[in-house]
Amino acid sequence: MSSETEAPVAEAQVTNFIRNIIDDDLARGANLPRFWCGHPAPYAEQLEKGEPDAARIRTRFPPEPNGYLHIGHAKSICLNFGLARDYGGACHMRFDDTNPVKEDEEYVNAIEEDIRWLGFEWDEKLFASDYFDRMFECAVGLIKKGLAYVCDLSAEQIRETRGTLTSPGRNSPFRNRSVEENLDLFMRMKAGEFADGEKVLRAKIDMASSNLNMRDPVIYRVVHARHHNTGDKWCVYPMYDFAHPIEDALEGITHSVCTLEFEDHRPLYDWVVENCGFEKRPRQIEFARLNITNTIMSKRFLKRLVDEKIVDGWDDPRMPTLCGMRRRGYPPEAIRDFCERIGVAKSNSEVESGYLDACVRDFLNKNADRVMAVFNPVKVVLTNFGKRTEFAEVENNPNAETITTRKVSFSNELYIDGSDFESNPPPKYHRLKPDGYVRLKGAYIIHCDRVEYNSDGTVKTVFASVVDNSRSGSDESGMKVKGVIQWVNAADCVPVKAYRFKSLLNPPENGETDFTERLNRDSRTEINGFGESLLKDAKRPDRFQFMRIGYFAADGKEGETAVFNEIVGLKDSFNAKS
């Protein structure tokens, strides 16, 4: 089924419970009064120096700069930036850079590029590391209140004494250190007296809590590593669960939207905000993360693919990273549409990968120009056409809002796709065959007069003749032919190399757990042929439908050869459930 005739993607059942929460909060004035002085600060400072906040809500997108973003992050990006846009709010771009060992400026730059590519711009660009001084002050404040202590247990010992879901944890032998001793040790941790892992700062909450996250969690650790933003200033760094609520509170975030795995962390989030003395409490709301069938959605696993050279890099078109999808040719509009259609849910589920492809295909069907390309090409010589050159008029996109055409050169030597000629055709074969007729797209009806073969039996040249008065648009031949095929002019066509892709993962079998057991070693294939002359100047992010083949995106040149990546095929085997 060609893209011209395929049905549009069925509408999904879209839900977004978060909007209901925001609507209720706004109706109740739950976050008022709010002030903004132009930068993050405690509420007292916002009140003193700021004006009433013009943003009705404040959200944030807070990635850790320790890798490249993938399609799962796109859902969070679209959600947080989209909510801010729709409610007349502001969305902060915040890098949660509390782990200097894994973070790098390379990832910061890549994340910014990905967000802008998706079509969003932030109101504030911030780093968690900008608040390290305030976070340290908060930690000192907790120690002075008797709500934090320095612990000498190793990470393994802390895990062993944490308890289980059915049994309480055991108090650390260092839990009852005096405030003075804890302050002294914490300052010495900051001064660099202790080795990595030698001491940590833990919140003093409840080792018998039914929530394991509340059993005296570690909130600061020693890490002797250079930080991409603060350099060598610090050798103690806050844990995410401690840093994140402080960041939200300082930034005046009204709705802290995060994925479902942080639901059990919410009591700790609220505890930190309350006990660090913040007057305005951000509201944490959890939603189900995006999972897609046969798609790797883990930074750690994606990094393995890169490190083990299973793929060519983070931007390999087979990767579900946003930079990989950009290189493959996925339109950002289609990704935003996909994220909107799948909705926002409170329970985990898995979306069929075909649904994303359907959204992409739906967009390209309306926005990608059609061009002619042939693979495994067969040469056709028109014996009665002479040495002249004509120009065929071909539609650019029959589904575009405004229909336009282009001129394609036509001469007596052409190439057609190898699949469009059969020496021994099956029944009901409507393309070119010995003593058969076919129409060349936008040009003439031709008749196959004879075929010249190579010594191995493959077709060398097809000799054909043009049917008189059969030119498209002015056909007076009276002939009716069922087959219409694409072609390119041998005189000015462009060598084309195209890559076609399948999923990196095969469906699970026999209970495989390691994704490497499911790797599809045939996930990329290469095809070669010729394309229309206009493809010579194609460059990223140019996208086309290669007629009757698929949708492809330009990926540069190799010498005179234009290189393309297949975005999606023409046929949609996915049936969206409404």
N, C-alpha and C positions, 0 to 999 in steps of 0.2 A: 504494500500500500504506500503510495507516494505521499509526501508531506502535503501536497495540494488537496488531498482527499481525506486525510485522517481526521478523526473526530477530536475536538478539544479535550483537554484533560478534565475529568470530572471533578467537581468541587468537593473538597474534603469537608468533614464536619469540624469546623473551626471553633475552638474554645479558648478563652483566655481569662481564667479566674482572677488573674492579677489585676486586670482592669476593674473588676468588680470591687476588689479591695481598695484600689486607689480612688475609685468613685466614692466609696463610702467614707474614706478618710478625708477627702476634699469636702464632702457634704457636711461632715461633722467638724471641720476645721481642726482635725486632729494634730496637725503639725504647726499650728499657729500659736503665738506669733513667731515669725522667722525673719532673720536678718542676714545680710551678706555684705561684707566689707571689701570684697574683691579678691579674697584669698582665704584658704582654710585657717580657721582659728577657733578657740573655745567660744562657747556661746556668749560669755560675758564680754569678750572682745568684739564679737560680731554685733552685739547690742550697742556697745559704746561707740564703735567706729563705723558701723554699717548702716545701710538703709533697708527698709522692708524688702525682703527678697522678691524680685520680679519673677523668678522662676517658680511656678506653682508646685513643681516637684523637682527633686534632684535624684538622679540615678548615676550609676557608674559602671564602666566596664573595666575590671581589674585583673588583667592577665599577668601571670608571672613571666618575665622575659627570659625563659629558659628553653625556648623552642619556637617552632613556627606554628601559627594558628591553623586549625583544620575546620572542616565543615561543621563539626560540633560546636565550635566557638561562634560560627556564623549565627546560630540560633540565639545565643546570648547577646551578640552584638546587635542583631536586628531588634531583639526584645528591649534591651536597655536604651539604645539610641531611639528606637521607635516610640517607646513610652514617653520619653522626654519630648520628642517632637510633637506627638499627638496631644499632650497635655500642656503644651506651652511651658515646658520645663527646661532643664539643663542636664546634660550627661557629661560626666567627667571621664577623661581618659587617664586611668591611674595604673601605673606599673607597680605590682606588688613584688618589689625587689628586696626581699628580706633574707635571701640565701645567696651570698656572694659566690659560692662554689659553682653554682650551675648557671648563673645569669651572665648576659653579655650584651654589649651595645648593638651587636649584629641583630639580635632578636628584637630589641627595641625598635630599630629602624624597619625591620620586616613587618612587625605588628602594625606600625603606623601606616605603612604602605597598603597592607591588606584592608584595614578599616576604611581608608580613603577609597580604595578600589571598590569596596562594597557600596560606597555612596554616602558615607557618613563623615561628619566632622564634629570634633569634640568642642565643648565650651571651655574646659580647663584641661591642661596637660600636667599631670602630677606624678610624683614618685613616692612610694612608701618611705623610701630612704630620706626624703625631705623632712620627715617627722621623727627621725631617730632620736633627736634631743628630747622632744616632748614624750616619746614613748619611754625613754629612760626615766624621765621625771615621773611618769605614771607608775613605773615599776617601783621607784623609790617610795612613792606615796603609798603603795600597797604594803611595802615592807614596814613603813612607819605605822600603818594601821594594824599590823599583825596579820596581814592577809597574804603574805608571800615570804618565802624562806629559801636560803641557799642550801642545796642538797648535794651531797658528795656521791650518791649512788650512781653507778654506771647506767647507761641506757638499758642494758639487759636486766640489771637489777630492778630498775623502775618498772619494766614490763612484768617481771616476775612478781612484784608486790602489788601490782595494779588490781589483781583479782579477776573475776570473770563475771559474766552476766548473772550468774546464780550465786556467787560468793563475793563478799566485800573484799576490798583491798586492805593492805597493812600499812600502817603509818611508817613513814621514813624515820629512822633513828635521829635524823637531823631536823625533824619537823618543829621541835620546840626550842630551837635556837633563839636567843634573845634578839630583840630588834637591833640593838647596837652591834651584835656580832654579825647579823645578816647584812646590815648596812656596810660594815667594814669589808666583809667578804665580797659583796657585790661591787664595791668600788675597786677592789683589787682585781676582780674579774675584768672590769673595764680597763684597768691599767695594764692588763696583759700578763699578770703574774701566773696564770694557770694555763695548762695545756688544753687543747680541744677535748671536750668530754669529761674533763676533770671535775668540773662543777657546773651546776645549772641552777637557775632560779625557777621555783615552782610556786604556783598559786596555792594558798591554803584554803581549801574548800571543804570537801567531805569525801574521805576514802571509802565510805559506805554507800555513797550515792548510787542509785539505780542506773544513772547515766555515767558510763565509764569516762566520758570526756570531762566530768566534774571531779574526778578523783585526783586532785592535786596535779593538774596538768603542768608540764614544763612551759614557761613563758619566755625564758631567755636562755641562750646557750653561748658557749665560747667557740668562736670560729676565727682562726688566724688566717684570713684570706683577704686579698685586695678586692674592694667593691668597685663596680663599674662607675658608680656615681659619687661615692664618698671617699674613694681611695683607701688609704690606710688609717683613717680617723678612728675606726671602730674595730674592736676584736670581740665584742659581744653583740649578738643580733637577736631581735625579737622573733618568736615563733609566729606563724601565720595567724593562729587563733587569737593571739593577743594583739597583734598589730592591726588586723583587719577592722575590728570594731572601733578602734581608736581613730583610724583613718576615716571611716565613715562618719564618726561623730564630729571630727574636726572639719570635714568638708560639708557638713550640713546635709548629708544624704538623708532623704526622707524614706526611700524604699530601696533597701539593699537586696537586690534580686540575685539569687544564686541557685546552684543546682541541688538536687534532692539529697545528695550525700552529706550536705551540711545541715540537714534538719536536726540531727542529734547534737550538733554543735551550737544550736541557737541559745540554749540556756547559758553556755559559757560566754557567748557573744553578749547577751544581756548583762551577765555578771560583770564583765569587764567594763562595759559602758557605765553601769551604775556605780561600781566601786572606784572607778577612776574619776568620778565626780562630774560627769557630763550631764548637763541639764536637759538636753534634747536627745531623746533616744531614737536612733534610726530603727525602722521596722524591717527585720529580715524576713524575706518571703522566698520559699524554695519551690522550684519547678523541676519537672523531669528532664534530664539531659537528653540530647538527641542521640539515638542509636540507629544505625542504618545497616541493613542486612549485608553480610559479606564485605564489610568495610571496617578497616582498622581505625579505631577512634581513641587511641592511646598515644600520647606524646612519646612515651617510653618505647613502645613497639615501633612507632614510626622512625624513631631515632635508630633503632636496630636495623631497620631496612636500609637506612642511609649509611650507617657505620659499616655494615656488612656488605655494602655495595650490591645489594639485591636490586636496588633502584639506582638511578643516575644522580640523585640528589633530592633535596627537599622540594624542588620545583619539577620533579619528574611528572609528566602528565598523568601517570597512573596513580599518583599520590592523592589522598583526600585533603591535603593541605590547601589552603586558599591560594598560595602561590602556584601550586601544581595545577589547580583547577583554572586559575587565570591563564597559565601557559597553554593548557589544553584548549582553552577557548570558551569556557563556561561564561555566559553573560552574568554580570552581577545582578541585573534585574531579575533573572530567573531564580537565582539563589534567594533573593529577598522574597520573591513570590512563593517559593517553596517553603521558607520559614513561616510565612504568614498562613499558608494553606494547612500546614500540619498542626497549627495551633499550639497552645501551651497547656500542658496537663500536670496533674499532681502525682500521677503514677507512671512508673517506667513502662515503656513499650518499645517496639522496634518498627521502624519505617522501612518499607520495601525500597531498595535502591532504584527500582524502576520508576518510582514516583518522582524522584529528583530528575531523572532523565526525561520524564514526560513534561515536567515544568520547563526544562531547558528546550525541549523540542517545540513546545507550544510557543515559546518566545521566538525561536529562530524561524519557525514557519512563517511568521509575520515580518521578520526583520532581516533575514539573511538573503542576499541576492543569489540567484541561481546562476551557475556557470557550468560550462561543459568541460569535463575531464574524462580521459579514457585510460584504462589500466590494462596491462597485458595487451598492448595495442596491436591492431591489425591494419596494415596499409591498404588503402582503397585508391585505385587509379580510375578516374572517370574518363573513359576513352573518347567520348564525344563532346567534352566540354571545352576543349581548346586550352590555350595558355593564358586566358584572361583571369582576372580576379573580380569577384563580385562581393557584395556585402549583404549578409542575411540579417534581418531585424529580429531580435530575440527579447522577450520580456525579462526584466531583471527580477521581479518577484510578483507573481500573480495575486498574492495575498496582502500586498502592501496597501496602505491607505491611499497612496497615489501611485498609479501604475506608470512605470517608465520602461523604456527599451534601450538597447544598445546595438551597435553595428558590429558584426563578427565577419571577418574576412573568409571568403570561400573560393577555392581554386580546384584544379583537377586532381590534386593529390591530397588525400585526407587520411586521418587515422580514426578508427572506431574502436570501441571497447571489445576486448577479446571475447567477452560473454555475449556479444551481440552478433556473432557469426557462428553457425554450426554447419559443418559439412554433411553430417547425418543427423538432422534435427529430430527431436521427439515430436509426437503429435501436438497440434495446436501451438506450434512455435511460430511467433509472429515477428521475429526479427530477421536479419538477413541470412539467406541460405542460397545454395546453387539454384539458379533459375527462379529466384524469388525476388519479391519487391519489399521495400521498406522506405519510410520517409525519414529523411535527415532533418532534425529539429530546425525549424525556421527556414529551411532551404527547399530541396527538391525530393521527389520520389526517384529512387534509383533501382535499377535491375541488375542482379548479379549475372554477368555473362560467362565468366570463367574464373577458375581459381588456380593459382600457381602454388605448389607445395615445396617445402624443403625436403631434403633427403630423409629426415626423420618422420615425415608425415605431417608436420605442423604447417600451418598456413603461412606462406610467404607474402603473397599479394593477391588481393581480390580485384579483378577487373570488372568494372561496372559501367553502365551507361545511364545518363540522365533522361528521365521521361520528359518529353516535350510538354511545354506549357503547364508544368506541375509545381511551379514555384509557390511556396507558402504565401498566402495573402492575395494571390492572383491566379490560383489554380484553375485551369480550364481543361485539364486532361480528362476529367470525368472518372478517374480511377479512385477507388476506395481501398486504402490499405490500413491494416489494423496496427501495425508496428511503427513506433516513432522512437528513434535512437539519437543519442548525442554523438558528436564528432568534433574534431579539431582540424584546423588547417595545417598541413605539414609545413607550409612555408614560414609560418610565424608562431607556431605553438611553443610552449615552454615545458622543458623537462620537469616533471613533478615526482617527488618522493613523498609518500603519505604513510603515516603510522596509524594503525587501527588497534584498539585496546579492548581488553576484557578485564574483569575484576582481578585484583591482585590475590584474592582469596577464593578458593573453591568452597562450595557448601560443606559444612561439617559432616564427617562420617565417622562411625565407630567410636564416638566419644572423644575425638581429638580435643585437647585443651591448649596446646602450644600452637599459636597461629602459624608458626613456620611449617607445621605439618600440613597446613592447608594452602600453602603458597601455590599459586598458578604460575608455573614456569613458562607458559605460553600466553602470558598476558599482553604481549606486544608483538604485532606482526608488521611487516613492511611491504608495501606495494609500490610499484613504479609505473610511470606512464607519461602522458602529456596533458597539458591543460591549455585553455585559451590564453592568448597573449597578455591579457590584462593581469593574469596571475604573476607576471614577472615583477610587478611593482607592489605585490601584496606584502604587508608587514603586520606584526602584532598591533592591535587585536583584531585585524580584519577576519571576518567570518563569512563563509559561503556555504551554500548547498551545492555539492557536486551532483548534478542531476542524476537521479536514479541510483545514487551510491550512498550518500550520507552528508552530514554537516561537518565541515572542516574549518580549522583556524590556522592562519599563517604562523609559522614558527621560524622564519628566517630563510637563509639561502646557503647552499653548499655549492660554491662556484656559480654556475648558471642554473643549477637545479633549485627550484622552489620547494621548501619543505613545509608540510602541513601535518597537523594532528587531528584525528577524527574526534569530534566532540560527542556526538551521538549518531546512531543510525536513523534512517528514515522511518522505520517501522516501530511502532510502539506495542510491545507485547504486554504491557502493564495495564491492568484494569483497575482504575482507582475506585475505591469503595466509598460510596456516599452515605 
